[in-house]
Amino acid sequence: MTGLDDYIGDGENQQKQTHITLSNPDHPESEAGYAEEERMKKHFRAAKSLKNSPIDRKKIVGDFLVAVDKEVVQNKEGAIEEFLEASSG
């Protein structure tokens, strides 16, 4: 199981962007390198699967990011759990 600490960046001063691109790790020109290859493949497959579904990807990712912000940055314990519970019902 992955803990929230596993998602904290390594402190690099990167330009902040408002979009996330999941490159196809199987493509020979892919520059993805943020995680292990198998994990990146799972992320890419999930993104493609949701792209072909009726789920509003921007909305679900945005709402999830709000929950992570509340829990990790604002220290509001249980925000992610609340998001998951609200999303399952």
mmCIF file of the C-alpha atoms, coordinates in Angstrom:
data_MODEL
# 
_entry.id   MODEL 
# 
loop_
_atom_site.group_PDB 
_atom_site.id 
_atom_site.type_symbol 
_atom_site.label_atom_id 
_atom_site.label_alt_id 
_atom_site.label_comp_id 
_atom_site.label_asym_id 
_atom_site.label_entity_id 
_atom_site.label_seq_id 
_atom_site.pdbx_PDB_ins_code 
_atom_site.Cartn_x 
_atom_site.Cartn_y 
_atom_site.Cartn_z 
_atom_site.occupancy 
_atom_site.B_iso_or_equiv 
_atom_site.pdbx_formal_charge 
_atom_site.auth_seq_id 
_atom_site.auth_comp_id 
_atom_site.auth_asym_id 
_atom_site.auth_atom_id 
_atom_site.pdbx_PDB_model_num 
ATOM 1  C CA . MET A 1 1  ? 0.000   0.000  0.000   1.00 0.00 ? 1  MET A CA 1 
ATOM 2  C CA . THR A 1 2  ? 1.225   3.455  -0.832  1.00 0.00 ? 2  THR A CA 1 
ATOM 3  C CA . GLY A 1 3  ? 1.212   6.159  1.822   1.00 0.00 ? 3  GLY A CA 1 
ATOM 4  C CA . LEU A 1 4  ? 0.735   9.867  1.165   1.00 0.00 ? 4  LEU A CA 1 
ATOM 5  C CA . ASP A 1 5  ? 4.438   10.449 1.844   1.00 0.00 ? 5  ASP A CA 1 
ATOM 6  C CA . ASP A 1 6  ? 5.169   8.481  -1.327  1.00 0.00 ? 6  ASP A CA 1 
ATOM 7  C CA . TYR A 1 7  ? 3.499   11.260 -3.323  1.00 0.00 ? 7  TYR A CA 1 
ATOM 8  C CA . ILE A 1 8  ? 5.524   14.152 -1.913  1.00 0.00 ? 8  ILE A CA 1 
ATOM 9  C CA . GLY A 1 9  ? 7.977   15.545 -4.461  1.00 0.00 ? 9  GLY A CA 1 
ATOM 10 C CA . ASP A 1 10 ? 11.700  15.403 -4.036  1.00 0.00 ? 10 ASP A CA 1 
ATOM 11 C CA . GLY A 1 11 ? 12.019  19.154 -3.610  1.00 0.00 ? 11 GLY A CA 1 
ATOM 12 C CA . GLU A 1 12 ? 13.039  19.972 -7.168  1.00 0.00 ? 12 GLU A CA 1 
ATOM 13 C CA . ASN A 1 13 ? 12.230  23.492 -8.279  1.00 0.00 ? 13 ASN A CA 1 
ATOM 14 C CA . GLN A 1 14 ? 10.002  22.583 -11.177 1.00 0.00 ? 14 GLN A CA 1 
ATOM 15 C CA . GLN A 1 15 ? 7.775   24.904 -13.120 1.00 0.00 ? 15 GLN A CA 1 
ATOM 16 C CA . LYS A 1 16 ? 4.230   24.557 -11.831 1.00 0.00 ? 16 LYS A CA 1 
ATOM 17 C CA . GLN A 1 17 ? 1.663   23.577 -14.417 1.00 0.00 ? 17 GLN A CA 1 
ATOM 18 C CA . THR A 1 18 ? -2.086  23.175 -14.347 1.00 0.00 ? 18 THR A CA 1 
ATOM 19 C CA . HIS A 1 19 ? -2.187  20.033 -16.450 1.00 0.00 ? 19 HIS A CA 1 
ATOM 20 C CA . ILE A 1 20 ? -0.869  16.527 -16.100 1.00 0.00 ? 20 ILE A CA 1 
ATOM 21 C CA . THR A 1 21 ? 0.224   14.488 -19.082 1.00 0.00 ? 21 THR A CA 1 
ATOM 22 C CA . LEU A 1 22 ? 0.582   10.744 -18.765 1.00 0.00 ? 22 LEU A CA 1 
ATOM 23 C CA . SER A 1 23 ? 2.909   9.655  -21.540 1.00 0.00 ? 23 SER A CA 1 
ATOM 24 C CA . ASN A 1 24 ? 2.622   6.181  -22.978 1.00 0.00 ? 24 ASN A CA 1 
ATOM 25 C CA . PRO A 1 25 ? 5.562   4.372  -21.333 1.00 0.00 ? 25 PRO A CA 1 
ATOM 26 C CA . ASP A 1 26 ? 5.546   1.816  -24.190 1.00 0.00 ? 26 ASP A CA 1 
ATOM 27 C CA . HIS A 1 27 ? 6.220   4.510  -26.785 1.00 0.00 ? 27 HIS A CA 1 
ATOM 28 C CA . PRO A 1 28 ? 9.912   4.641  -27.752 1.00 0.00 ? 28 PRO A CA 1 
ATOM 29 C CA . GLU A 1 29 ? 10.050  8.444  -27.450 1.00 0.00 ? 29 GLU A CA 1 
ATOM 30 C CA . SER A 1 30 ? 8.326   8.599  -24.073 1.00 0.00 ? 30 SER A CA 1 
ATOM 31 C CA . GLU A 1 31 ? 10.092  10.805 -21.571 1.00 0.00 ? 31 GLU A CA 1 
ATOM 32 C CA . ALA A 1 32 ? 8.042   9.676  -18.592 1.00 0.00 ? 32 ALA A CA 1 
ATOM 33 C CA . GLY A 1 33 ? 10.134  8.871  -15.582 1.00 0.00 ? 33 GLY A CA 1 
ATOM 34 C CA . TYR A 1 34 ? 8.178   9.889  -12.517 1.00 0.00 ? 34 TYR A CA 1 
ATOM 35 C CA . ALA A 1 35 ? 7.657   6.310  -11.281 1.00 0.00 ? 35 ALA A CA 1 
ATOM 36 C CA . GLU A 1 36 ? 8.558   2.702  -11.947 1.00 0.00 ? 36 GLU A CA 1 
ATOM 37 C CA . GLU A 1 37 ? 7.656   1.522  -15.450 1.00 0.00 ? 37 GLU A CA 1 
ATOM 38 C CA . GLU A 1 38 ? 4.884   -0.871 -14.367 1.00 0.00 ? 38 GLU A CA 1 
ATOM 39 C CA . ARG A 1 39 ? 3.255   1.843  -12.257 1.00 0.00 ? 39 ARG A CA 1 
ATOM 40 C CA . MET A 1 40 ? 3.379   4.291  -15.170 1.00 0.00 ? 40 MET A CA 1 
ATOM 41 C CA . LYS A 1 41 ? 1.790   1.642  -17.401 1.00 0.00 ? 41 LYS A CA 1 
ATOM 42 C CA . LYS A 1 42 ? -1.079  1.229  -14.913 1.00 0.00 ? 42 LYS A CA 1 
ATOM 43 C CA . HIS A 1 43 ? -1.579  5.007  -14.791 1.00 0.00 ? 43 HIS A CA 1 
ATOM 44 C CA . PHE A 1 44 ? -1.599  5.271  -18.584 1.00 0.00 ? 44 PHE A CA 1 
ATOM 45 C CA . ARG A 1 45 ? -4.028  2.348  -19.015 1.00 0.00 ? 45 ARG A CA 1 
ATOM 46 C CA . ALA A 1 46 ? -6.370  3.830  -16.401 1.00 0.00 ? 46 ALA A CA 1 
ATOM 47 C CA . ALA A 1 47 ? -6.259  7.248  -18.082 1.00 0.00 ? 47 ALA A CA 1 
ATOM 48 C CA . LYS A 1 48 ? -7.078  5.708  -21.467 1.00 0.00 ? 48 LYS A CA 1 
ATOM 49 C CA . SER A 1 49 ? -9.877  3.641  -19.954 1.00 0.00 ? 49 SER A CA 1 
ATOM 50 C CA . LEU A 1 50 ? -11.483 6.685  -18.329 1.00 0.00 ? 50 LEU A CA 1 
ATOM 51 C CA . LYS A 1 51 ? -11.058 8.669  -21.544 1.00 0.00 ? 51 LYS A CA 1 
ATOM 52 C CA . ASN A 1 52 ? -13.347 6.146  -23.216 1.00 0.00 ? 52 ASN A CA 1 
ATOM 53 C CA . SER A 1 53 ? -15.909 6.193  -20.403 1.00 0.00 ? 53 SER A CA 1 
ATOM 54 C CA . PRO A 1 54 ? -18.691 8.641  -19.518 1.00 0.00 ? 54 PRO A CA 1 
ATOM 55 C CA . ILE A 1 55 ? -16.759 9.799  -16.416 1.00 0.00 ? 55 ILE A CA 1 
ATOM 56 C CA . ASP A 1 56 ? -15.790 13.484 -16.428 1.00 0.00 ? 56 ASP A CA 1 
ATOM 57 C CA . ARG A 1 57 ? -12.030 13.078 -15.895 1.00 0.00 ? 57 ARG A CA 1 
ATOM 58 C CA . LYS A 1 58 ? -11.387 16.749 -15.130 1.00 0.00 ? 58 LYS A CA 1 
ATOM 59 C CA . LYS A 1 59 ? -14.082 16.813 -12.493 1.00 0.00 ? 59 LYS A CA 1 
ATOM 60 C CA . ILE A 1 60 ? -13.071 13.599 -10.706 1.00 0.00 ? 60 ILE A CA 1 
ATOM 61 C CA . VAL A 1 61 ? -9.354  14.458 -10.741 1.00 0.00 ? 61 VAL A CA 1 
ATOM 62 C CA . GLY A 1 62 ? -10.087 18.022 -9.627  1.00 0.00 ? 62 GLY A CA 1 
ATOM 63 C CA . ASP A 1 63 ? -12.279 16.853 -6.749  1.00 0.00 ? 63 ASP A CA 1 
ATOM 64 C CA . PHE A 1 64 ? -9.629  14.316 -5.729  1.00 0.00 ? 64 PHE A CA 1 
ATOM 65 C CA . LEU A 1 65 ? -6.948  17.011 -5.776  1.00 0.00 ? 65 LEU A CA 1 
ATOM 66 C CA . VAL A 1 66 ? -9.117  19.185 -3.546  1.00 0.00 ? 66 VAL A CA 1 
ATOM 67 C CA . ALA A 1 67 ? -9.374  16.295 -1.072  1.00 0.00 ? 67 ALA A CA 1 
ATOM 68 C CA . VAL A 1 68 ? -5.605  15.704 -1.130  1.00 0.00 ? 68 VAL A CA 1 
ATOM 69 C CA . ASP A 1 69 ? -4.984  19.433 -0.629  1.00 0.00 ? 69 ASP A CA 1 
ATOM 70 C CA . LYS A 1 70 ? -7.332  19.495 2.356   1.00 0.00 ? 70 LYS A CA 1 
ATOM 71 C CA . GLU A 1 71 ? -5.761  16.439 3.957   1.00 0.00 ? 71 GLU A CA 1 
ATOM 72 C CA . VAL A 1 72 ? -2.074  16.939 3.182   1.00 0.00 ? 72 VAL A CA 1 
ATOM 73 C CA . VAL A 1 73 ? -1.645  20.704 2.966   1.00 0.00 ? 73 VAL A CA 1 
ATOM 74 C CA . GLN A 1 74 ? -4.417  21.948 5.243   1.00 0.00 ? 74 GLN A CA 1 
ATOM 75 C CA . ASN A 1 75 ? -4.140  18.998 7.671   1.00 0.00 ? 75 ASN A CA 1 
ATOM 76 C CA . LYS A 1 76 ? -7.881  18.252 7.568   1.00 0.00 ? 76 LYS A CA 1 
ATOM 77 C CA . GLU A 1 77 ? -7.844  14.599 8.524   1.00 0.00 ? 77 GLU A CA 1 
ATOM 78 C CA . GLY A 1 78 ? -10.335 12.395 6.694   1.00 0.00 ? 78 GLY A CA 1 
ATOM 79 C CA . ALA A 1 79 ? -10.781 14.557 3.587   1.00 0.00 ? 79 ALA A CA 1 
ATOM 80 C CA . ILE A 1 80 ? -9.605  11.836 1.216   1.00 0.00 ? 80 ILE A CA 1 
ATOM 81 C CA . GLU A 1 81 ? -11.794 9.262  2.911   1.00 0.00 ? 81 GLU A CA 1 
ATOM 82 C CA . GLU A 1 82 ? -14.771 11.622 2.601   1.00 0.00 ? 82 GLU A CA 1 
ATOM 83 C CA . PHE A 1 83 ? -14.050 12.032 -1.113  1.00 0.00 ? 83 PHE A CA 1 
ATOM 84 C CA . LEU A 1 84 ? -13.914 8.270  -1.617  1.00 0.00 ? 84 LEU A CA 1 
ATOM 85 C CA . GLU A 1 85 ? -17.105 7.688  0.358   1.00 0.00 ? 85 GLU A CA 1 
ATOM 86 C CA . ALA A 1 86 ? -18.958 10.419 -1.546  1.00 0.00 ? 86 ALA A CA 1 
ATOM 87 C CA . SER A 1 87 ? -17.710 9.035  -4.861  1.00 0.00 ? 87 SER A CA 1 
ATOM 88 C CA . SER A 1 88 ? -18.849 5.501  -4.127  1.00 0.00 ? 88 SER A CA 1 
ATOM 89 C CA . GLY A 1 89 ? -22.426 6.414  -3.377  1.00 0.00 ? 89 GLY A CA 1 
# 
